[in-house]
Amino acid sequence: MTSTMTKTQPELTADDPFLWLEDRNGKEALDWVHRQNALTVAELQGDPSYQATFETALDLMTAEDNIPVGAALAGHVYNFWQDKTNALGLWRRTPVASYKTEKPEWETIIDFDQLSAKEGIKWVFGGASRLYPDFNRCLLYMSPDGGDANEMREFDITTKSFVEDGFRAPASKSGFSWLDKDTVLVSAAFEEEDKTQSGYPRVIKLWRRGTKLEDATPIFEGEKQHLAVGGGVEYDGDKRHVLLGKTLDFFTSHSFLRLASGENRRIPLPDDATDTAIFKGQLIFGVRSPWTTPDGTQCLPDGLYSLDFDRWIESGAFGPFETVLAPAHRVSIAGLARTQDRLFINLMDNVRGKVIACDRTADGWSLKRIALPDNGNVGISHVEHFGSSVSFSFTDFLTPSSIIWSDDNGETLQTVKSQPARFDASPYVSEQFEARSKDGTMIPYFVVRRRDQKGPVPALLYGYGGFEVPLLPGYAGIRGKLWLGRGNAYVQANIRGGGEFGPAWHQAALKGKRQNAFDDFAAVAEDVVRRGITTPAQLGIQGGSNGGLLTGTSLTQRPELFGAVIIDVPLLDMLRYTELPPGASWIAEYGDPSKPEEAAWLGAYSPYQHIAADVAYPPVLLMTSTADDRVHPGHARKMAARLQEEGHGRTLFFEETEGGHGGRGDRRPQAAQTAMRYIFLQRSLRKPA
């Protein structure tokens, strides 16, 4: 099929008539948002089936029998919990033995609904950094709007109260880490001179108790053009390492060890080292591109390697290097985690998970597979860094999530939590197929549908394809209830750009190769039609963030392939994305529009510049958030405005006024948005008579 991309290079943004919509909180822009919201709410929430759909989504999001996922630390399991009563949530804990029972006895540490009512701000929990070795003090993070910027306050878990005259910092994208009970490492992003051009921390400072934040002592700096700096303390047994790092871009960094002398010594790994961990005196690492070590060891992507870190600290000399895990075809590393005595490697084998336990002995490394279920998404749910507990998660498209617990480093396993089934999965089947992309590459994808499907049905195709992020099988009760339960099919595409098959799979759609990801997605769409699973008129697509760029580009390049398009919290104006913070942080993924050569490839697909009046687009729903400080709402606003101006009246826009990029906070707005998406699909992809 021929592409419907415009033949000419799109104009740059000097004459953009919708720049005013980039003013996040400007009156004119918000007035436009409110008018759009009113129209969308009237159409989608006015649908006769909306209320029941909303209530189903909310009931499942806030169900009392959802799994309380937690992490063990010093004898307790900590969990953040939201339900209908606790809309903003409880941070709570229970003893490990109690957690394993059917009804744990929870101790509330902070009730965020009560705190928000008291202070008049809807605080959204952002996590906590606890103080070694007692873990009773923490640096608590709270967002005032659900965005990425958090306020930090010192909190005493024992007394369940904020520490009077303790460490406290205003909302920002700064980071904080305990050095000791009276000293905090601050990755500062308060003042403009402390920020990178992406708006992240550029300077690390030592902040001592009883002194002002502005008087903290700088100890480490990055450059303005770097992505960010960060620091923290890593414990390896009784050894404490203060690690500092410069993230040059999304995929390269320099790491440093801060010595007792105050020197910051560079750890001489390649810039694209990944999957690092310190374990029993060894530094474990992977690489994104081949690297030959000083002793001649060949390090390859998708493998793991180690060096004698203790020796390097003492002498400054690396070596010897050892292979921990050799690369294997279509097997990639999903992550590393360690207890006090064991290292765990989470692998993806043809988009299915498994976990390897890794031990260090006098003879070197030994590997042992953990006896977890096959053919699903297996992950490491938690590890106790200063203990021996570890838990694993297991799920697939038709199997509810479970938590499999071990108190002895994975030797003995016990399923301690299982999510109740949210829909009857017995009539459905999950299948894996491959589609041939434009350049011949085979692209795997999953289809979940009824076993007895006769003829094409409405289908929802989901994709992401960026930043080395994999899309893995997962159970979704809401999707099962509101989509599969109505006889529809669900399709999940593992396109290039993602992390399903390691760095090479990601790099195949990097920067000027981005079109490969869009071609892969189109190939999957064509393949599900060819197999008779659905038809173009019955095929809806959805993606968020980078996935919103994917669906936005799919809309403008191949509108004839789809019957409905959902574009969530997207990037869409790729010729201006670096002007909307923190867009500059993604230059390593997409390219730099200020450089003519890179602007050419960005402009070749940038969805906002490719909207045309004479093309028949399917119905479009764009969703974003005013408080999203990761992907600016201006992208979605401008795209909707331009589609409507060009006469595409089947364009709906909705902007949530609370919650950030990930939709943190109150579940009710999240349930409303979920319901509106399904109503939109239901109205756009009606089955043929």
N, C-alpha and C positions, 0 to 999 in steps of 0.2 A: 504494500500500500504506500502511496505517496504521502509525504508529510505536509501538513497544512501550515508550516511555519512561513512567516512572511519572507519574501525573497530578499528584501533589502535590509541592510544593517539598521537597527532601530536608532532613533535619535537619542542623544544623551539627554541628561535630565535638566538642562538649563531652562527649557520651556515646559517643565512639568507643571500642569495646572493644579495638581493636588498636593503640592509640597506642604500646604498649610495643615494637612491632615497628619503630618509628622509631629506637630506640636502636641505632645502626649496629653497634657492637661489644659490646653488652651480652650477658651470658651467656645469659639467657633467650631473647633474640632469635636468637642464633647457634645455640643448641640446636634451636630451631624450624627454622632454615635447614638444619641438618645432617640433621634428620629428613626434611624435604621433599626435599632433594637425594638422599637414599638411595632414596626411593620413585621419584623421576623417573629416576635412573640405572638402577634395577632394571628399570623398564618399558622405557625407550628404549634404553639400552645393552645391555639383555638381549635385545633383538630379534635374531633370527638374522642379519639383514643389517647390523647396526650396524658390526661390525668392518671389513667391506669398505668401507662408506660412510665411516667415519672415515679409513681408510688412503688412500682416494681424495682426500678433502679435504686431508689433511696433505701428500700427495705433490704436489698442485697448489699449495698454499700455499708449499711449500718447494722447489719444483723448481729445479734448477740453471740451467735455461734460461729462467726468468722474466726479464723486462726489468729491468736495473739502471738505474732512473730516476735521473738525476743532474743537477746544476747546475754550470755552469762558472764558475770564478773564478780569475783570475791563472794561466791555463795548465793548470789541473787540473779534472777533473770529480769532484765529491764525491758519494758515494752511501752510503746506509745499507742493509745487506744482512742478511737472515735466511734460513737454510736449516736442514736437520735437524741439521747439525753445530754451527751457530752459532744456537742457539735464541734468545738475547737479542740477537744481532746484532753486526755489524762496522760501524764507521764507517771508511770507506776512501776512497782517491782514486786517480786514474790520469791521466796526461797526456791532453789532449784528443785527440791523434792516436791514442793507444792505445784510448781509449773507442770510437772509431769502428770499430775492428777487431772481428772475430768473437769473439776471446778477449782482452779487455783484460788488461793486467798491473796488478793492483791492489796498492796499498800500504796495509796496515792501519794506521790511526791509533789506534783503540782497539778492543780485543776486549772486549765487555761481558760475555761469559761468563767470561773470565779475571778481569776486574775484580770481578765479582760473587762469584766463588769466593774471591778474595783478601780481600775486605772483608766477606763474609758477608751481603750484601744483594743482592737481585735487581734490579740497576739497569736501568731502561728509558730508553733514549736519548730526550731531549726536544728536541734541536736545539742549535745553537751560533751565537753572534753573534761575527763575526770583526772584527779590528781593522784599519781602513784606515791606511796604504795597502799594507802588506806582507801582511796577512791570515794571519800565522803565529801570532798569539795569538788566543785565543777565550775567550768566556765560555760554558762548557759546561753544558747543562741535563740533569739526570738525575732521574727519578722513582723513589722507593724502592718503589712499589707499582703503578705504571702509571696512577695518577691524574693530575689536572691540576697538583698541587703538585710543584714540582721543586726539588732542591738545585742550587746554582750553584757551579762551581769554575772558576778560571782555568786554562787549558791551553795548552801550547806544542806546536803541530803539528809543528814541526821536530824537537824532541827527543822527541816523543810522550810527554810527561810532564806531570803537574800542576805548576804553578808554585809553588815553595816560598815560603810566606808571601805568596802571591798573593791576589787577591780570592776570597772564599769566603762563601757564605751558606747557612743551613739551608733545608730544604724549605718552600716556601710558594708562594702564587700571585703572588709579586712578579715584576717584570720588570726586566731589566738591559740597558743599552745603552752602548757605548763613547762617551765624549765625546772622550777622547784616551787615550794609552797609560797615563796615571797617574790618570785620572778616569773614573768610571762614573756614568751616570744610573740611579738606582734608583727604580722605581715600587714603593713599599713596601707590603707587606701582611703584616707580621710581627706587630706588636702590634695589639690591638683598636682603639686610637685611630688607627692608620694605615689601617684597613680601612673600606670602604664597608659598608653594611648587607648587601650581597650577598657580602661576603668578599673583594672585589678591592681593588687598591691605591687609596688615597685621596690619598697624598702622594708627590711626586717630590722626591728628595734628590740632592745631589752627594756622592759618596763618593770620597775621595782615597786614593791608595795609601799604605799604612802607617798608616792611621787605622782605628779600630773602626767597624763598620757602624752601631752605635747612635749614633755621633758624627757621622754624615753630616748635611750641611746642607740643611734644607728650602728649596726654591725655588719650589714650586708646589703648590696644594692644590685638591681638589674638596670637595664637600659629602658628608655622610654618606649622603644619599639618592641620590647619583649612582651610576651603574653602576661606573665606574672612571676612573682617570687613566692616562696613558701618555706616554712621550716617547722621542725618538730623534733621530739625526742624518741629514739627507737631503743628498746631494751632487748638485749640478747643475753638471756640468763641474768647474771648480776652486772653485766657491762652496760653502761649507758652511752649511747651515741647521739650527739646533737647534729642533725642533718639539715642542711640548707640547700635550696635549689633554685635555679633560674629556669623557668619554662620559656624557651625561646619562641616556640610556637606550639600548636596542638600536638605535634609529634616529635619534637626535639627538645632536649633539656641538658643542663649541666648540673651535676650534683657535687656537693661539697660536704666535708666533715669538719666541724668546728673543733679544733684542738683546745686543750686546756690552756695553751699559751695565748689563745685568742686568734690564732691563725685559722683562716678558712682554706682548707686544702682540697683542691679539685680531685675528685675521684675519676681517674682517666678511662672511663667507659666511652663508647661511641655516643654521639649526640642522640641517636635514635634508639638507645637502649630502652627496654621496656620490661615489665613484669619483674621488678626488682624486689628482693627481700634479703634480710640479714638473718642467718640461722646457724647457730653453733659455730660461730667464727667464720662462716663462709658468706660471701656476697653472691646471691643467685641473680641472674639476669637473663633476659632474652634480647633479641635484636630485630629491628624492622628490615634491615638490609644486611647482606653478608659482611662479616668482619673477621679479619685475621688477627688474632691476639699476638702480643709480643713474643710468646713462646711458640707461635706457629699453629695454634689450634684454630680450626675453621668453625666459626659460629654462624649458623644459618637461621633465617626466620622460622618460627614455629618450633624451635628447639629451646632448651634451657641449659644454661652453663653456670659454672661457679668459679670463684677464685678465693684464695686465702685472705680474707679481709683483715684478720688480726695481724697477720704478717705484714700486710701493707701499712697498717697503722704504725707498727713498730719500726719498719725499715724504709717505707716508701716504695718498696719493690712489689710488683705484682707477680703472681704465679705460685704454684702451677695452676693452669686452667683445667677444669674437668667438665665433661659432658654429663649433665644431670638427666636430660630427656632428649633423645634424638628426634628430629622432625619426622613426620609421617604424612602420607598423602591425605589431603582433606581433613586433617586433624589440626586443630588450632587451640591455643591456650586462652581460656576464658578468664583465668585469674589465679593468684596464689594467696594462700592464707596459712597462718602457722599458730599452733599451740606452743606451749613452752618446750615440748619435746619432739614435735613432729611437724613437718611441712606437708601441706596438701596442695595438689595441682588440680584445678578444675579444667577439664578438656571438653572440646566440642568435636565430636566425630561424626562428620556428615550431618551436622545440625542436630545431633543428639548428644546428651551430656554424660560424662563419667568423671569420677574423682580418683586420683592416684595419691596414695600416701608415700611420702618420701622420707627416708631415715638416713642419718649420717652416722657411719661407723668408722672404725679405724681403717677399714678396707675401702672406704669411699661411700658412694651413694647406692642405696637399694630402693627399689620401687615395688609397690604392691597395690593392686586395684582394690578399692573399697567395694564391698559387696552390696551395691545399691541397685535398684531396679534398672532394667535396660529399656532402650527405645523410648525415652522421654527426655524431659528437660531436668537434669540433675544439677543442683547448685549447692554451694556452700552457704548455709544460712548464717552461721556464726562460728567463730573460733574464740576460745578463751586464751588470750596471749600469755597470761600469767598462770595458766592452769592446764587442764587436760580435757576439758569438755569441747565438743564440736558437734554441730548439727548440720544436717543436709536437708534440702528441699527436693521434692519430686513432684512433677506434674506433666501432663500433656494436654492436648486439646480436649480430651474427653474424660480425663481423670482428675478429680479435685486435688488440690495441693495437700501435701502431707509434710510433717516435720519428723525427721528421723534423727534420734539423739544418741550421742555416745558420751560417756564420762571417762573413757579410757583411750582417747586419741584415735577413735574409729575402729577399735578392735571388736567391741560388741555394740550392736545397734538395736535401738528400740524405737518404734513408731509411737510418738507421744502425742501428736496432734494430727487430725485429719479433717479437712473441710467437708462438711456435708454436701452431698450432690445438690446442685441448684436446678438441674433439669434432668430429665430421663435421657441418658446418653445411649441407651441400647439401640435405638433405631439408626444411629449415625456411624459413620466410618471416617477415619482420618487416613489420608493417602498422601504419598509424596511422589511428585512428578518432576519432569524437567522440560524446559522450553528452550529452543535454540534461538539465541539472540542474533542480532543483525550481523555480528562479526563471527558467528559460529559457536560462541561460548555457550555451554549448557548451563542453564540457570535453574536451580532447584526451587520448588515451591510446594506448599502443603495445601490440600483441599479438605475441608470438613463438610460433609453433606449427608443426607439420608441414604442408607443402603439401597432403598427401593426407588431411588429417584428415576422418574420416567420423563425424559425430555428436559429442556433447559428450565432453570429456575433463577430468580433474582439472586445475585451473588455480590458479596462485598470483598474487594481486593485491597489488602493493606500492604504498605511498603515503607521503607525508610532509606537505606542505602547510603550511609555516610558515617564519617568519624570513627570507623572501625567498630561500630555498634552492631552486634548481631541481633536478628529477630529469631527468637526461639519459640518452640511450642509452649503454650500455656493455657490453662483452664480459665475461662471467663464465664462466670455464671450469668452475668447480665447479657452477654452476647448469646449464650445458649438459650436463655429464656426469651429474649426479645427479637432474636434474629433466626437462629437455627430452629427454634421451636415453632416458627411460622413457615417452615418448609424451605427456608433459604439456605444458601451455601456460603461458606467463608473461605477465603483464599489468602495465604500469607506468602509473600515473595521474598526470597533470599537473594536479592540483586547485588551486583557489585557496588563497592563503596562501603558496604557493611563489614562486620568482622567475623562472619561465619567461617571463613577459611583462611584466617590470618592476614598478615600485612599485605600480601600480594593481591588478595581479593579486594581489599580497600584501595590499594594504589592503582588498580585498574580503572577506577572512576575518579581519580584525584585531579583537581584543577582542570587542565585542558582536555582530560579524558572523561569529563562529567557526563557527556552524552551517552556513554556506555550504560550508565545507571538508568537513564530514561529509556534507552532502547531495550534494556533487560525487562523493565516493567511493562512496556508495550508488548514484548514477546510473550510474557506470561499471560497478559490479557488476551492476546490472540490465541494462545494455546488452550485456555479454558473454553473459549468459544469453539475452537476446532474440535475439542473433545465432546462438545455438546452439553457441557455443564451449565452454560448460560449463553446469552446473546448480548451483543453490544448494548442494546436498549435496556437490558436488565442488569448490566454490570455497573456497580458503583465502586468508587475508589476513595480511600481515605489515607491521610498521612498527616503527621504533625511535626512542626519545627523544620528540620531538614526534610522530613517526609512531606511537609506542607509545600516545600519547594518542588519536591517530586510530583505531587498531585497537581500543583499549579502549572508546572511545565507540561505535564501530560495533558492537561486541559487545552493548552495553547498549541501543542504539537500534534496531538492525536484526538481531537474532540469526537471524531466519528466512532471511536472505540468504546465510549462510555455513555451510560445513561444518567449518571449523577456523580458529582465530584464534591468531596468534603475536604476543605483545606483548613487545618488547625494550626494556630500560633506559628504562621509560616514566615520564611524568607521568600520574597517575591521580586523585589527591585534589586537585582544583583549589580546594577551599576551605581547604586547608592548605599549598599548594605554596610560598607565600612564607615559611613557617616553617621550611622545610628548605633550608638554604643550598646553592647560591646562588639559590634560587628567586625572590627579590625582584628579581633582574636581569631577569626576563622579564615584569615588569608591563606594559611597553610593548607586549608581544605579546598577553597574555591579559587583563589587567585586574587590579585590586586587590581581593582578597576582603575586605579590611577596610572597604571602602566598600559600603554596602547595595545601591546600584544595580548595581555591578559584581559583587558576590557573587550577585545574582539571575541574571545571565546565565551566570556560571560554574557556579552550582548547577544551572542548567537542563540542563547536559550532563555535569557532573563524573562520570566513570564509577563511581568508588568509592561515591558516594552513591546510584547508581541500580541497584545489584544487587538483584534481587528473587528471592524463593523460588519464585514460581509461573510463572517464565518458563523455557522450554526453550532453554538455551544450547548452542551447539556446543562441542566439546572446545577447551580453552584451554591454551596453553603460555606461561608468563611467565618471562622470563629477565632477570637483573640481575647486578650485581657489588657485593661488599662495599666495594671500594675506589673505587667510582664517586663522585667528589666534584663531579660536575656535576649529575646527576639522582640524588637520594637513593634508595637501594634500598628505603626504607620504602614508596614508592609501590607497587612490585610485590609486596612482602611482604604489605601490608595487603589488596591486591586479591585475592591468592590465598587468604588466610585467610578473607576475607569470602565469596568464592565457595564455598569448601568448607563454611563454617558454614551457608550457605543451602541446602546439600544438592546442590551441583553437583560431583559427585565426579569428573567428567572434567576436572578442573583440575590441571595439572601446574606445578610451580615449580622453577626451578633458579637458584642464585646462585653465580657464580664467586667464589672467595675471593681471586683475584689479577686485576690488570688494571683499568683505569678505564673511563670512559664509552665510549671508542673501541676497547676490547679490545686495548690496546697490550701488547707483551711477547711472551712465549713463544707460538709458533704452535700448540702441541699443545692447550692448552685451547680455543683458538679453533676448531681443527678438530673437537674433540669437540662443542662447542656447535653448530657447523654441521651435523655429522652427526645430532645429536639433533633438530634442527629438521626435517631431511628425513625422518627416521624417523617423527617425529610426523605430518607431512603424509601420508606414505605410509600410516600406520595409520588416519588419520582420513578420508582422501579416497579410499577404495578405489573402483576402477571397478565399476560395476554388473555383475552376472553376465550 
